[in-house]
Protein backbone atom coordinates (compact mmCIF):
# COMPACT_ATOMS: atom_id res chain seq x y z
CA UNK A 1 0.00 0.00 0.00
CA UNK A 2 2.81 2.42 0.83
CA UNK A 3 4.53 2.04 -2.54
CA UNK A 4 1.22 2.48 -4.37
CA UNK A 5 0.56 5.68 -2.44
CA UNK A 6 4.05 7.00 -3.21
CA UNK A 7 3.46 6.20 -6.88
CA UNK A 8 0.08 7.93 -6.71
CA UNK A 9 1.75 11.07 -5.34
CA UNK A 10 4.45 11.00 -8.03
CA UNK A 11 1.86 10.53 -10.80
CA UNK A 12 -0.14 13.42 -9.34
CA UNK A 13 2.92 15.66 -9.37
CA UNK A 14 3.57 14.76 -13.02
CA UNK A 15 -0.09 15.48 -13.86
CA UNK A 16 0.17 18.88 -12.18
CA UNK A 17 3.32 19.69 -14.17
CA UNK A 18 1.69 18.58 -17.42
CA UNK A 19 -1.42 20.64 -16.72
CA UNK A 20 0.69 23.74 -15.98
CA UNK A 21 2.72 23.12 -19.14
CA UNK A 22 -0.39 22.91 -21.30
CA UNK A 23 -1.81 26.05 -19.67
CA UNK A 24 1.29 28.02 -20.73
CA UNK A 25 0.97 27.07 -24.41
CA UNK A 26 -0.90 29.85 -26.21
CA UNK A 27 -3.69 27.85 -27.81
CA UNK A 28 -7.34 28.73 -27.93
CA UNK A 29 -8.58 25.71 -26.00
CA UNK A 30 -10.83 25.12 -23.07
CA UNK A 31 -9.19 24.62 -19.70
CA UNK A 32 -7.62 21.20 -19.36
CA UNK A 33 -9.81 18.67 -17.54
CA UNK A 34 -8.77 16.63 -14.51
CA UNK A 35 -6.22 13.93 -15.16
CA UNK A 36 -7.66 10.52 -14.37
CA UNK A 37 -5.22 8.28 -12.52
CA UNK A 38 -6.09 4.60 -12.45
CA UNK A 39 -5.08 2.72 -9.30
CA UNK A 40 -5.66 -0.93 -8.38
CA UNK A 41 -5.00 -0.45 -4.63
CA UNK A 42 -8.21 0.40 -2.79
CA UNK A 43 -6.36 1.19 0.44
CA UNK A 44 -4.22 3.85 -1.30
CA UNK A 45 -7.37 5.39 -2.78
CA UNK A 46 -9.08 5.35 0.62
CA UNK A 47 -6.11 7.06 2.28
CA UNK A 48 -6.01 9.70 -0.46
CA UNK A 49 -9.71 10.48 -0.14
CA UNK A 50 -9.82 10.26 3.66
CA UNK A 51 -10.15 13.64 5.37
CA UNK A 52 -8.52 12.46 8.59
CA UNK A 53 -4.86 11.61 8.69
CA UNK A 54 -3.71 8.41 10.39
CA UNK A 55 -0.61 9.07 12.49
CA UNK A 56 0.60 5.49 12.03
CA UNK A 57 1.71 6.48 8.54
CA UNK A 58 3.69 9.57 9.55
CA UNK A 59 6.29 9.07 6.82
CA UNK A 60 3.71 9.73 4.09
CA UNK A 61 2.26 12.89 5.69
CA UNK A 62 3.73 15.23 3.05
CA UNK A 63 2.67 12.94 0.22
CA UNK A 64 -0.83 12.70 1.73
CA UNK A 65 -1.11 16.50 1.90
CA UNK A 66 0.00 16.90 -1.72
CA UNK A 67 -2.44 14.27 -3.03
CA UNK A 68 -5.28 15.83 -1.00
CA UNK A 69 -4.44 19.25 -2.44
CA UNK A 70 -4.38 17.90 -6.02
CA UNK A 71 -7.74 16.16 -5.50
CA UNK A 72 -9.29 19.28 -3.97
CA UNK A 73 -8.06 21.56 -6.76
CA UNK A 74 -9.38 19.20 -9.43
CA UNK A 75 -5.97 18.56 -10.96
CA UNK A 76 -6.32 14.79 -10.61
CA UNK A 77 -9.13 12.30 -10.25
CA UNK A 78 -8.40 8.85 -8.81
CA UNK A 79 -10.26 5.97 -10.40
CA UNK A 80 -10.24 2.35 -9.22
CA UNK A 81 -9.37 -0.30 -11.79
CA UNK A 82 -9.64 -4.01 -11.02
CA UNK A 83 -6.43 -6.00 -10.94
CA UNK A 84 -7.55 -8.10 -13.92
CA UNK A 85 -8.13 -4.95 -16.02
CA UNK A 86 -4.88 -3.18 -15.08
CA UNK A 87 -2.91 -2.66 -18.30
CA UNK A 88 0.31 -1.81 -16.46
CA UNK A 89 0.66 -5.26 -14.88
CA UNK A 90 2.90 -6.76 -17.61
CA UNK A 91 5.36 -3.97 -16.88
CA UNK A 92 5.48 -4.63 -13.13
CA UNK A 93 5.08 -8.36 -12.52
CA UNK A 94 5.29 -11.73 -14.23
CA UNK A 95 2.02 -12.90 -15.78
CA UNK A 96 0.73 -15.95 -17.56
CA UNK A 97 0.56 -16.10 -21.35
CA UNK A 98 -3.18 -15.42 -21.59
CA UNK A 99 -2.95 -12.38 -19.33
CA UNK A 100 -0.02 -11.02 -21.35
CA UNK A 101 -1.96 -11.41 -24.60
CA UNK A 102 -5.05 -9.70 -23.13
CA UNK A 103 -3.13 -6.73 -21.76
CA UNK A 104 -1.09 -6.45 -24.97
CA UNK A 105 -4.30 -6.13 -26.95
CA UNK A 106 -5.59 -3.65 -24.36
CA UNK A 107 -2.64 -1.29 -24.85
CA UNK A 108 -2.84 -1.57 -28.64
CA UNK A 109 -0.12 -4.09 -29.43
CA UNK A 110 -0.96 -6.57 -32.13
CA UNK A 111 -0.26 -10.26 -31.49
CA UNK A 112 1.89 -12.22 -33.91
CA UNK A 113 -0.26 -13.76 -36.63
CA UNK A 114 0.05 -17.52 -37.20
CA UNK A 115 3.30 -17.77 -35.29
CA UNK A 116 4.02 -19.68 -32.15
CA UNK A 117 5.05 -17.44 -29.26
CA UNK A 118 7.95 -18.91 -27.28
CA UNK A 119 7.53 -18.68 -23.54
CA UNK A 120 10.76 -19.21 -21.67
CA UNK A 121 10.85 -20.56 -18.17
CA UNK A 122 13.11 -18.94 -15.58
CA UNK A 123 16.15 -20.98 -14.60
C-alpha positions in Angstrom: 0.0 0.0 0.0 2.8 2.4 0.8 4.5 2.0 -2.5 1.2 2.5 -4.4 0.6 5.7 -2.4 4.0 7.0 -3.2 3.5 6.2 -6.9 0.1 7.9 -6.7 1.7 11.1 -5.3 4.4 11.0 -8.0 1.9 10.5 -10.8 -0.1 13.4 -9.3 2.9 15.7 -9.4 3.6 14.8 -13.0 -0.1 15.5 -13.9 0.2 18.9 -12.2 3.3 19.7 -14.2 1.7 18.6 -17.4 -1.4 20.6 -16.7 0.7 23.7 -16.0 2.7 23.1 -19.1 -0.4 22.9 -21.3 -1.8 26.0 -19.7 1.3 28.0 -20.7 1.0 27.1 -24.4 -0.9 29.9 -26.2 -3.7 27.8 -27.8 -7.3 28.7 -27.9 -8.6 25.7 -26.0 -10.8 25.1 -23.1 -9.2 24.6 -19.7 -7.6 21.2 -19.4 -9.8 18.7 -17.5 -8.8 16.6 -14.5 -6.2 13.9 -15.2 -7.7 10.5 -14.4 -5.2 8.3 -12.5 -6.1 4.6 -12.4 -5.1 2.7 -9.3 -5.7 -0.9 -8.4 -5.0 -0.4 -4.6 -8.2 0.4 -2.8 -6.4 1.2 0.4 -4.2 3.8 -1.3 -7.4 5.4 -2.8 -9.1 5.3 0.6 -6.1 7.1 2.3 -6.0 9.7 -0.5 -9.7 10.5 -0.1 -9.8 10.3 3.7 -10.1 13.6 5.4 -8.5 12.5 8.6 -4.9 11.6 8.7 -3.7 8.4 10.4 -0.6 9.1 12.5 0.6 5.5 12.0 1.7 6.5 8.5 3.7 9.6 9.5 6.3 9.1 6.8 3.7 9.7 4.1 2.3 12.9 5.7 3.7 15.2 3.1 2.7 12.9 0.2 -0.8 12.7 1.7 -1.1 16.5 1.9 0.0 16.9 -1.7 -2.4 14.3 -3.0 -5.3 15.8 -1.0 -4.4 19.3 -2.4 -4.4 17.9 -6.0 -7.7 16.2 -5.5 -9.3 19.3 -4.0 -8.1 21.6 -6.8 -9.4 19.2 -9.4 -6.0 18.6 -11.0 -6.3 14.8 -10.6 -9.1 12.3 -10.3 -8.4 8.9 -8.8 -10.3 6.0 -10.4 -10.2 2.4 -9.2 -9.4 -0.3 -11.8 -9.6 -4.0 -11.0 -6.4 -6.0 -10.9 -7.6 -8.1 -13.9 -8.1 -4.9 -16.0 -4.9 -3.2 -15.1 -2.9 -2.7 -18.3 0.3 -1.8 -16.5 0.7 -5.3 -14.9 2.9 -6.8 -17.6 5.4 -4.0 -16.9 5.5 -4.6 -13.1 5.1 -8.4 -12.5 5.3 -11.7 -14.2 2.0 -12.9 -15.8 0.7 -15.9 -17.6 0.6 -16.1 -21.3 -3.2 -15.4 -21.6 -3.0 -12.4 -19.3 0.0 -11.0 -21.3 -2.0 -11.4 -24.6 -5.1 -9.7 -23.1 -3.1 -6.7 -21.8 -1.1 -6.4 -25.0 -4.3 -6.1 -27.0 -5.6 -3.6 -24.4 -2.6 -1.3 -24.9 -2.8 -1.6 -28.6 -0.1 -4.1 -29.4 -1.0 -6.6 -32.1 -0.3 -10.3 -31.5 1.9 -12.2 -33.9 -0.3 -13.8 -36.6 0.0 -17.5 -37.2 3.3 -17.8 -35.3 4.0 -19.7 -32.1 5.1 -17.4 -29.3 7.9 -18.9 -27.3 7.5 -18.7 -23.5 10.8 -19.2 -21.7 10.8 -20.6 -18.2 13.1 -18.9 -15.6 16.1 -21.0 -14.6 
